[in-house]
Amino acid sequence: MISSANMYSAFGPAYNPHTIISDQKEPIDQELRVAGGSSGGSAAAVASGMCFASLGSDTGGSIRLPASYCGVIGFKPSYGQCSRWGLVAYASSLDTVGIITRNVHDAQLIYDIISKYDEKDPSSLPPKLRSINSSLASFDKTNSNFTDLSKLRVGIPQEYYVSELSDPIKSLWKRGISLLRSYGATIVSVSCPSTRYALPAYYILAPAEASSNLARYDGVRYGHRSDMDSKQDEKLLYTHTRSEGFGEEVKRRILLGTYTLTAGSYNNYFIYAQRIRKMVQSDFDYVFRRPNPLHLVKNESSFCNCNNDEIFEISNKLRKESHGVDVIITPVAISTSPKVKDSLSSSFLSNSDNTKSLDDSFVNAYVNDVFTIPANLAGIPAISVPFGISPIDGFPIGLQLMTQYGDEHTLFYISKVLENNK
């Protein structure tokens, strides 16, 4: 599935299973809501109690958005921590296998099982780098009762206060910040200036990679094959197969990606998007106290020859105690789960309908990813934790936590603090 709403699966749409009940036990809003995309089916299955946990792929928020909409845990590990072997590739440099569960403990349990090196996956983090990462200095957990966070520094990115953010989500975001402060955490305003360019950069890079990855579905080797007689014209067979087999949104992204890779657009779009991606990574490296293990190995050739104790000492000296943070807290989405009728509106607009309405519908769907995409561009771990419901429509609201590359354990620790106080 390549979608924002998960309405076009071969087996039918994935609806949000969350029961909308007010304090008076009366429905607040009986209209169907979407489960989100593209792993909305996975989130809906867990939220409805159909399974203990589910896997999905997170390329730009496809685990965290559905999790927020459906009121469950949605966890995206660091890029390369979990094998992508067997995953249908969309954007190979961004695709990350993620986990959806009903609580943080279960997500950590599944992660500990699947976060292993896999020689079949070329993007899998090698054993030596995993060993180095596990030895890096990290947030000092004072106790296991989740009540003393005096050594924790929490970052609040200025760029995430966007005008589209709904009031209920702003309120819960502030409550989450106040909760961590009440446990002794130091709250720090941070800046990730490249965040404002992350969304357009993503929608250049991801479709470009998708146009290449999906080229294999031609009716000859993989996927659907048109019924037309191939003896008539092999080129027409290819055209008919891809026209019939791909949905409108998939075709839209393939066309966009193909365009950005053309000779006339490559330097103007694709190369600039790659530069923005590097800027986003640099922003996070500057903000976090913990050093990025990938960059340590790249910049310190002797690092790979150190034992674990030496690695810990070196990384501890490199920690930015004065201005760095251990974790960043943000919203997951700009609103609660959209209504089905609003998500379907663009599909039923005919050619004679207002073009602006059609364009606005697509843009609104893409804007939903504004908070989740930066973590994918940087390759860092992120998690959506349900933290309350909207007093307006009764649907769940999740908060997002992000940590430095490879620092999943700090992420889980702080997630449990939010989970225990939602």
N, C-alpha and C positions, 0 to 999 in steps of 0.2 A: 504494500500500500504506500502510495505517495500522496499524502493529503493533509489538510489541516483539521478536517471534521470527521473523517472516517465514515462517509456516507455512501461510498461506492464500492464496497467489498463485493466479491462474487457471491458471498453468502448473505448479503444484505447489510444494512447500516448497523453501526454499533451505537446504541443509545446509552445515555448516562443512567446508570441504575440507582443513583442516589435517591433515597426517599425524602420527599420534601414535606417535612412536618414542622409546624410552628409550635410555640409553647402551648397553644390552645388545642393542639392535636388536630388542627385543620390545615388542609393544603394551602400553601402560599401561592404556588404557581403550578398549574397542572399541565402546562405546555411541555412537550418533549424537549430535552436538551441533548446536545452532542456529547460524546465521550471524549472528544479531542482526537488529535492525530499526530503521528500516524499509528502509534501503538495503542489506540483507543480500545480495541478489542481486548488487549491484555489487561488494561486498567479496569475495564468493565467486568471482566471475568473475576478478577481479584476482589473488586468492590462488592460484587453481588454474592461472594462466597462460593463461587464455582470451583476455585482452586486455592491452594496454599500460597502459591507464588507464580509469577509468569515472567518470561523474558520478552524483551523487545529490542528495537534498535533506536538509538538516540543520535540523530545527525544534526539537529538544530533545536532540540527540545521535545522530541517525539515520545520520550518517556515521561519527562517532568510535567509537561502541559496536561496530558490525560490524567496523570496522577493527581494533579492539583484540582482538576475539574471533578474527579470522581471521589476525592477524599481519601486517597491511599498514598503510600510511600512510593516515590519514583526516584531511583538512584542511577546516575550515570557515572561510571568509574573513570579514572584517568585513561586517556587513549593508549591502547596497547596492553593494558592490564588483563583484559579478558579476550580470549580468542574470538576472531571473527570467522573462523573456518566454518563453512556451511551457510553463512549469511549471504543473501542476495545483495550484491553491492549496489548502492545508490551513489554515494560520494565517498570513495574509499579513504580519503584522508580525514574524514569527519565521522564516519559511521562508528558507533560504539555500542557494543552489546550492554544493555542495562537491565535492571531488575525492578519489578513491581511487587510489593507485598503490603500486608495490612499493618505491619509495625517495623520499626527500625531493626530490632533484633533479628527478625527473619531475613531482612535484606542483607545484614552483615553475615548471617549464616550462609546464605547462598553465595555471596561474594567470596567468602573464604574458600569455598569449594571450587568455584570456576575461575578464580584469578590465578591461573597457572600458565607457565610458558608453553606455547604450542608451536612446534617446528613447522607445522603446516600453514601457519599464518605469518606471512612476512612482516606484519606490523606488530607482532607480539613482542613485548619487552623481554630482552634476553635475561637469563638467570643472573649474570653478574650485575646488571643494572638493577635488578630486583633486590639483590643483596645489598647494594649500595643504598638504594632508596630506603630499605627497612632500617638501615643504620643511621639515617640522618636524624639530627636533633629536631624535636617537634614540640608541640604544646605540652607543658608539664601538667598532667592531670593530678591535682593535689589530693583528691580522694575519689572514691567510687560512688559516692552518694549523689553526685551531680548538684551539690549545693554550694560549692566553693569554686568560683571561676575567677578568683582574684589575679591569677597569672595570665588570663586570657585577654587578648586584644581583638575587638570586633570592628570590622570596617563597614562603614555605610557609604556606598558610592554615590556621589552627588548626581551623576548622570542618570541615575535610575528614577529620579523624581520627574517623570514625564507627565505632560498635560493630560494624556489619555487615561491615566491611572484612576480607577474608580475610588470613591470615598471609603467604602467598606474595606477595601484592600489596604489603603493608606492607614486606616485605623488599626488593622491587625498587624501591619508591619511595625508601627510605632509600639504596639503592645509587646511584640516579640523583642524589640530592642530594649524596652523597659524591663522585661523579664530577665534578660541576660545581665543588664546593669544591676538589678536587684541582687543577683548572685555574686556580685563583685567584679564583673567583667568591665574592662575599660573600653568605652565606646569612642571610636575615632572616625572622623569624617575623612574619606579618601576620595581620590579622583582617578578615574580611568577614562581619560579624554578621548581615546579611540573608540569607545563604546558607541558613540553617535554614528560611526561609520560601519559598525559591525554588521548591521542588518543588510544594507545594500551590498557589502562585500560578500556576505554569505550567499545572497541570491544571484551572485555572479559565479562564485566558485562551485557551489553545489550543483547547479544545473550543468555547468561545464563538465564536471566529472560524470554526472549522470548521463549526459549525451554520449559519452564514450562507453561507459559501462553497459548501457542499455542497447548499444549497437548490435550486441550479440543476438538479441531477440529479433531474428529476421525471417522466421518461418522455415529455416533450413536446419539450424542446429538446436535452437531452443524455442520453447513457448508455442504460442498459437500459430497456426498456418492457415492462410486463406484457402477457401474452396475453389477459387478460380483455377482454370487450367494453366499450369505452369508452362506448357509447351507454347502457349501463345506469346508470352513475353515475360521473361524472367524478372525484368526490372519492375513490371507491373505487379508481379507476385509479391515482391518485396514491399512495394508501396501499399498494396491492399492489405497485406499481413499486418504491417505496423499501424495502418490507419484503423483497422478493425480491432487489433489487440490492445492498443493503448487507450486509456481514458483521456478526457479532455485536459485535465490538469497535468498528466504525464506528458502529453504531447506539447503542452505549453512550455514546460520546463526543458524538454529536449530541444525545442526550437530556440529557446533563449540561450541554452548552453552552447548549441551549435553556432549561434551567431557570435557569442563572445570569444569563440575559438578561431573565428575566421581571421585571415591575414589582416584585414582592415580594422578589426576590433580587438585583437589579442593584446596589443601594447596599450591601448586606451582603456581597456576594462580589466582583463584577466590579470595582467601584471600589476596593475594598481591595487586590485583586490588582494593579491598575495602580499603586497607591501602592508596593507592595512591589517591583514592577519598577523603579520609579524609585530606590528605596533600594538595590537591587542595583547599578544603574548608578553610583550615587554612591559605593558602597563601592569599586568598581574604580577610579574616577577618583581617589579619595583614595590608593589603594595604589600606583598606577603613577606613576613619575617623569614620564613623557612626558605632556604635556597632551592632552586629547581634542580633536581638531580641530573636531568638530561643536559642542562647547560654546565653543570659542574664538571661532568665527565668530558664534555666538549672543550672546556677551557682549561681544565687541569689534567694533563695527560698522566700525571703520576697518581691520580686519584684511584685508578683501577688496581694499582698495586698495593693499596693500603688495606690493613685489616679493618674489621668493623669498629673497633675502639678508636682507631686513628681517624676513620671517616666521621665518627660522631664528634670528635674534638674539633676537626677542621670545620665541619658544618656549623657547629655551635659558635665558632668565632665569626662565621660569615652571617649569622642571624642578625637582622636589622632590629635590634632591641629598641632603638629610639623612636622609629616611626613606622615600622612594619606591623602588620596584623596577622592573626592566626586564621581567621575565618571572616568571610563576607556574608552579610545577610541582606536579601532583597526579596521582592515579590517574585512569583513565578509567572503570573499572567497579569494583564491589565484589567481583567474583569473575570467574573465567574463564567461557568460554561455557557456558551452561546446557545440560543434557541435554534432548533432544527430548521424552522422556517427561514431564519435569517441566513443560515449556512447554505441553504438550498437556493436562495434567491438568485444567485448569479447563474446557476445552471439553467434556470427557466427563462432567462432573458433572451428574447429572440433578437435577430439581427436588426429588427426595426426598433428595438427598445433603445432607450437613452444610453449612449456609449459611456457617458460619465458614470452612470449607476453601475455599469458592469466593471469599469476600472476601479471604482471605489470599493466594490465588493471584494475583488481580489487583493487590493492593497490592505484592506482591513484584516483579511485572513493572514496575510504575511506579517503584519504589525504585531500579531499575537506572540511572535517569536522574539520580540525585542529584548526580553530579559534572559532568555535561555541560550541564544546563539553565541554570546561571547565565550562561554565556557567551552563550547565545541571548537571554536576557532583557536582557543588557547590549549585545548586538550586536557584541561584540569577537571577534577571530580566535582560533581554538583548533585544535590539531592533536593527533592520537593517533599516537605513535611506538612501534612494537614494541620492547620492551627486554628480553625474556627469555621463558622459559616456566616454568610452574608445576611444581615437583618432585613435586607430588601427582598431577596428571592429565596433565601434558605439553602442555597447551594454552597458546597465546600470552598474554602480558600486555603491555598498552600503558601508557605514561605520557602524560599530557596536559600540554601547554604552552599558556599563554594570555598574550597581550600586550595593550597598549592598542589602542583602536580605530585601524585604519589602519596598525598597525606589523607588517605581515606579514613584512617582510624580517628583522627581529630574530627573529621566530618561526621562520623557515626556518633562520637561522644557528644558533640553539641546538638546533634539531631535528637538524641534521647532526652536532652534537657527540654527542648521545645515540645517533644512528644508527651513528656510527663506533666506538662503544664498547659496544655492546649484548652 
